[in-house]
Amino acid sequence: MDEHAVQHYLDQVPVEIREGVMELDTPQKWAIYIAVTVEGDKYFNQLKKQFKANPNTIDKALKSLVAGGLVAKKVKQLADIGDTSKTYYTSTTLGEKLLAGLYEVALPSLAMQPVAAPVTRTRSRASRVEET
């Protein structure tokens, strides 16, 4: 393939969007992404229990979703950094907008109905500290 032509088209979509979409490469990742985006913040153990999954499976999926920018790993207080029982996962703005946009494009008539479209959550991002 002509790399110049490929790059020309890639440059038309921000890398954050491309990387986020590429991380959704398994049904399990989609399910976790949807659960966090639609239902709200989730702790690791909540997801493990909800999906009846092996911890390694959940961990790999979450790391992928975080790397893609769709989900963020957070803590509520600085003192909680490093305490895995106090670390939770939340949808990012990109994650929320991507799912809402997919609904709007694929099912425009359903996007108007609050039940069919993903729930847009209001949360105080300033009160949360992102774990590094």
C-alpha positions as a Python dict, from the first residue, in 0.01 Angstrom:
ca = {
    (1, 'M'): (0, 0, 0),
    (2, 'D'): (104, 355, -60),
    (3, 'E'): (205, 485, 284),
    (4, 'H'): (145, 845, 175),
    (5, 'A'): (-215, 768, 80),
    (6, 'V'): (-269, 573, 403),
    (7, 'Q'): (-131, 858, 612),
    (8, 'H'): (-342, 1112, 422),
    (9, 'Y'): (-661, 939, 533),
    (10, 'L'): (-540, 855, 882),
    (11, 'D'): (-463, 1223, 937),
    (12, 'Q'): (-831, 1300, 886),
    (13, 'V'): (-933, 1118, 1207),
    (14, 'P'): (-759, 1196, 1538),
    (15, 'V'): (-534, 919, 1665),
    (16, 'E'): (-729, 909, 1993),
    (17, 'I'): (-1043, 800, 1809),
    (18, 'R'): (-861, 543, 1598),
    (19, 'E'): (-682, 392, 1899),
    (20, 'G'): (-1000, 385, 2106),
    (21, 'V'): (-1192, 198, 1839),
    (22, 'M'): (-906, -47, 1778),
    (23, 'E'): (-914, -152, 2145),
    (24, 'L'): (-1272, -274, 2107),
    (25, 'D'): (-1157, -592, 1936),
    (26, 'T'): (-1339, -855, 2147),
    (27, 'P'): (-1695, -900, 2272),
    (28, 'Q'): (-1562, -904, 2629),
    (29, 'K'): (-1400, -560, 2592),
    (30, 'W'): (-1718, -424, 2435),
    (31, 'A'): (-1924, -560, 2725),
    (32, 'I'): (-1697, -410, 2992),
    (33, 'Y'): (-1682, -78, 2805),
    (34, 'I'): (-2062, -67, 2777),
    (35, 'A'): (-2109, -164, 3143),
    (36, 'V'): (-1881, 114, 3265),
    (37, 'T'): (-2018, 371, 3021),
    (38, 'V'): (-2387, 298, 3070),
    (39, 'E'): (-2400, 191, 3435),
    (40, 'G'): (-2130, 417, 3575),
    (41, 'D'): (-1813, 376, 3776),
    (42, 'K'): (-1714, 21, 3863),
    (43, 'Y'): (-1452, -128, 4090),
    (44, 'F'): (-1240, -415, 3959),
    (45, 'N'): (-1406, -668, 4189),
    (46, 'Q'): (-1752, -549, 4081),
    (47, 'L'): (-1663, -618, 3717),
    (48, 'K'): (-1503, -952, 3804),
    (49, 'K'): (-1818, -1059, 3990),
    (50, 'Q'): (-2060, -913, 3733),
    (51, 'F'): (-1894, -1098, 3445),
    (52, 'K'): (-1797, -1407, 3651),
    (53, 'A'): (-1455, -1371, 3496),
    (54, 'N'): (-1101, -1467, 3574),
    (55, 'P'): (-914, -1167, 3723),
    (56, 'N'): (-650, -1188, 3449),
    (57, 'T'): (-917, -1163, 3180),
    (58, 'I'): (-1076, -855, 3337),
    (59, 'D'): (-735, -698, 3402),
    (60, 'K'): (-619, -739, 3041),
    (61, 'A'): (-947, -599, 2906),
    (62, 'L'): (-939, -299, 3140),
    (63, 'K'): (-575, -221, 3060),
    (64, 'S'): (-663, -227, 2691),
    (65, 'L'): (-964, 3, 2738),
    (66, 'V'): (-754, 242, 2947),
    (67, 'A'): (-477, 240, 2683),
    (68, 'G'): (-738, 321, 2418),
    (69, 'G'): (-864, 619, 2618),
    (70, 'L'): (-1220, 486, 2651),
    (71, 'V'): (-1199, 409, 3023),
    (72, 'A'): (-992, 573, 3297),
    (73, 'K'): (-852, 417, 3613),
    (74, 'K'): (-912, 649, 3908),
    (75, 'V'): (-911, 691, 4285),
    (76, 'K'): (-1123, 925, 4495),
    (77, 'Q'): (-840, 1048, 4721),
    (78, 'L'): (-465, 1081, 4676),
    (79, 'A'): (-412, 854, 4978),
    (80, 'D'): (-588, 572, 4786),
    (81, 'I'): (-330, 557, 4506),
    (82, 'G'): (-187, 207, 4495),
    (83, 'D'): (-475, 51, 4692),
    (84, 'T'): (-640, -173, 4434),
    (85, 'S'): (-954, -210, 4646),
    (86, 'K'): (-1009, 167, 4615),
    (87, 'T'): (-930, 194, 4245),
    (88, 'Y'): (-1228, 222, 4015),
    (89, 'Y'): (-1289, 250, 3643),
    (90, 'T'): (-1491, 521, 3478),
    (91, 'S'): (-1580, 607, 3121),
    (92, 'T'): (-1386, 895, 2973),
    (93, 'T'): (-1546, 1177, 2779),
    (94, 'L'): (-1421, 1007, 2462),
    (95, 'G'): (-1575, 677, 2576),
    (96, 'E'): (-1911, 839, 2648),
    (97, 'K'): (-1920, 1038, 2326),
    (98, 'L'): (-1811, 742, 2114),
    (99, 'L'): (-2094, 521, 2240),
    (100, 'A'): (-2348, 803, 2210),
    (101, 'G'): (-2224, 878, 1857),
    (102, 'L'): (-2252, 514, 1755),
    (103, 'Y'): (-2612, 508, 1875),
    (104, 'E'): (-2687, 830, 1689),
    (105, 'V'): (-2541, 706, 1362),
    (106, 'A'): (-2659, 345, 1372),
    (107, 'L'): (-2999, 392, 1537),
    (108, 'P'): (-3099, 758, 1503),
    (109, 'S'): (-3462, 696, 1594),
    (110, 'L'): (-3360, 521, 1917),
    (111, 'A'): (-3101, 782, 2011),
    (112, 'M'): (-3384, 1024, 2083),
    (113, 'Q'): (-3527, 790, 2348),
    (114, 'P'): (-3341, 801, 2681),
    (115, 'V'): (-3392, 429, 2748),
    (116, 'A'): (-3228, 314, 2424),
    (117, 'A'): (-2933, 551, 2426),
    (118, 'P'): (-2651, 527, 2678),
    (119, 'V'): (-2705, 718, 2995),
    (120, 'T'): (-2510, 1040, 3015),
    (121, 'R'): (-2389, 1064, 3369),
    (122, 'T'): (-2317, 1385, 3549),
    (123, 'R'): (-2021, 1352, 3775),
    (124, 'S'): (-1774, 1583, 3933),
    (125, 'R'): (-1448, 1513, 3757),
    (126, 'A'): (-1273, 1774, 3968),
    (127, 'S'): (-1338, 1570, 4283),
    (128, 'R'): (-1154, 1269, 4143),
    (129, 'V'): (-782, 1220, 4109),
    (130, 'E'): (-653, 1020, 3817),
    (131, 'E'): (-413, 745, 3916),
    (132, 'T'): (-81, 759, 3742),
}
